[in-house]
């Protein structure tokens, strides 16, 4: 364990010295401020008589709360990995007792834990601070959400951050390309928003299942806004499929990054 302490200090300094990385690291806190204070102001600006507009807005912002914290931590992982490729830091680490593979495992572990912690902070904080502001047809949606839902969702959804970070860093050859890949894959953060459309409420929802973040987000939305549909799965089953899918993706991304980096 002691051999990883110097690496942890190095990672902390690498994040702290770059304002962009620091911003992405702190994005869950920013997301919590938005979800607790700014989003409720948006709800209040909508005429309560416009129930459809209020429902759609609420669902869209719920998707944003569930998705964006993980996406920004994935972007931070990409930035750090590409920077280390440019500076040949991984060359140096490869000949240490930790090795390149051990270092990547360490890096992805702490990024995963940061992602899980960020998701819990955002969801639990929103529920405690402004949970009563998120209503659909007069019913507060966060009343359906318990600690077990938040933690289980975070454990599964958090897997997407290191997986996406590794994939983006594997393809990006330099710092310019990393920005392009981060912007390009940003569409992944918006895909779950399609599931609020009536078209994707039934069996057609599984077309979106190709996107790794669909499963956990869909399960959580059903807990927040229960919708009776024979095509829907149970919350645990959505998480189970999402967990297996994201773990397979993470393992494949890890191996692919090592292969592309030629270590």
N, C-alpha and C positions, 0 to 999 in steps of 0.2 A: 504493500500500500504506500510505503514511504517514497517509492520510486516515482509515483504519480504526483506527489506534492509539488515538485519543481515545475512539472507540466501545467498543473492547475494555476500556479502563479503566473506562468508565461501566458496562458490563455486569458487570464484576467487582465493582464497588462495589454495584450493585443486588442482586446475588446475596448478597453478604456481609452487607448490612445487614438482611436478612430471615431470621430463623432457619429459617422453613419452607423457603425456597429453598435455604438452605445445607444443610439436612438432605437435601433431594432431590438436591442436587448430589453429596453425599457418600454417597448410598445404595448405589452399587456397592461401596464399601468395607464398608459395613454388611452387604451381601449376601455379600461374600466371607467375612466373619467368621462369618456364619450357616452358609454352605455348608461351611466348613472345620472348624468346631468344634461348632456346635449340631446341625446335621443328622446328623453321624456319631453323636452321642449318642442321637439318636432311633433310628437303625438298631440300635445296641447294646441298646436297651431292648426290642427285638422278639425274641421267641424264634426262633432260626434255623430251628427245625422248621416254623414258620409261613411257608413259602416264598411263598405267594400274598400274604399281608399285607406281607411284606418287599418283594416285587417292586412292588406297587402303591404303597407308600410311597416307594420309591426313584424310581419314574417320576414321581410327583407332585412330589417335591422337585426333580427334574431340570428339570421344566417351570418350576417357580418360579425356578430359577437362570437359565434361558434367557430368561425373559420380564420379570421385575419391574424389573430395572435400567433397561431402556428405557422402561417405563411411567412410572416416577417422574421421569425426565428430561423426558418429554412433559408431565407435570403441571407441572414447573417452567417449561417454555416457556409453558404456558397462563397461569400466574400472572404471569409477567413481561409478557406481551403485554397481558393485561387491565388490569394496573396502569398500563401506559403509555397505554392507551386512556383510562382514567379521568383520568390526569394530563395528557392531551393532549400527551404527549411526541412522539407520532408526527406531530402537527401541526407541531411545530418542526422535526423531522428532515425532513419533506417538502419544505421550502424550502431545504435545504442541498444542496451538490453531490452528496452521497451519494443523497439522495432516499429516499422511503419504501420503494420497491421494492428499492433497493440495500441499505438497512438490513436489510430482512427477509431478503434473500439472505445477508447477512453473519451475521445472528443464527441463521438455520437452519443455516448451514455450521458454526459453532462448536458448536452444540448437537448436530449430527450427529457431529462429531469427538469430542465428549465422550461421546456414546452408544457409539460404536465403541470408544473407549479403555476405557470402563467394562465393556463386554461382554468384552473381551480380558482385562482384569484379573481379572474374576470367574472366567471359565472356566479361564484359564491358572493362576491362583492356586489354584483348587480342585483342579485336576489335580496340581499340584506338592505341595500341602500335605496333601490328604486324598483323593487319587484312588483309593487302595486301599480306602477305606471304602465306595465306591459299587459294590456288586456285585449282580449278578442271577444267581441259580443258581450262586453261587460264582465268577463271572467278573467281574473289575474292568472296568466299562464305559468308564472313562476311558483304558484301554489302547488303545482303538480311535480315540482322538482325537489328531490331530497339530496342529502349529502352523497348517498350511494350512487345516484345517477350522475352527479357531477364528477366524482372520483373515477368511476368506471369509464365515463366518456373521455375524461382527460387521459387516462392510461392508454386508451385505444387511439384517440385522435392525435396524441403527442407523437406517435410513431411516424407520422407523415413528415414531420419537420426534418429529422436527420436523413430520411430516405430521399426527399426532394432536394435537400442540400447537397447530398453526394452526387445525385444525377446531374444537377446543374453544374457542379464543379468539375465533373468528369468531362463534360462536353465543352466547357468554356476553356479556351486556350490562354486568355489574358484578361486583364481587368475590364477592358472595353466589352468583351463578349459576355462577361459575367453580368453586366448591367442589362445587356440584351436578353439573356436567358431569364433573368429575374423578372423583367418586364413581360416577356413572352409567356412565361408560365403563370403569370398573374391571373390568367383566365381560369386556371384551376380553382382559384379561390372563389370565383363567381359561379362555377358550374352548379353547386348545390342550390343556388337561387332558383334554378329552373324547376326544382321539385315542388315549388309552391304553386305552379301552374296546374290547372285542372287536367291537362293532357297527361301529366306525369304522376297523377294520383293513383292510378291503377297499375296494371302489369307493366305498362310502358316505363314506369319508374326505373326498372332494372336496366334499361338502356344506359342510364347514368351510372350504373354500377361499375363501369370500366374505370371511372375516376375514383381513386383510393379514398378520398375524403367524403364520398357520398354516403357510405354505410353508417358511420358513426353519427354524422349530421342528420341523416334521415331518421335514425332511431331516436335521437334527442328531440327532433321536431315533433315526432309522434307522442313523446312524453309531455312536451309542452302544450301541444294542441292536438289532443286525441281525435283522430279521424277514423271512422269505421269504414274499412274497405277490406274485402276478402283477399286482396292481393298483398296486403301488408303483412310483414313478419312481426314477431315480438321484439321488444327492445333488446333483450339479451342476445337474440339471434342476429340482429343487425350488427351488434358490437362484435360478436364472435366472428362473423364473416369479415367485417372490417379489420379486426385484429389480425386474423390469419393473412388476409390480403396484404396489409401494410407490412407485416413482418416478412413475408416473402419478398416484397418489393425492397425492403431495407437490406436484406441479405444480398439480393441481386445487385442493388446499387453499390453496396460495400465492395463486392467482388469486382464489379465493373470499374469502379474508381481506381482500385489497386491495379487492375490490368491496364487502364488508360495511362496511369501514372508510371507504369513500368517499374514497379518496385518488387 
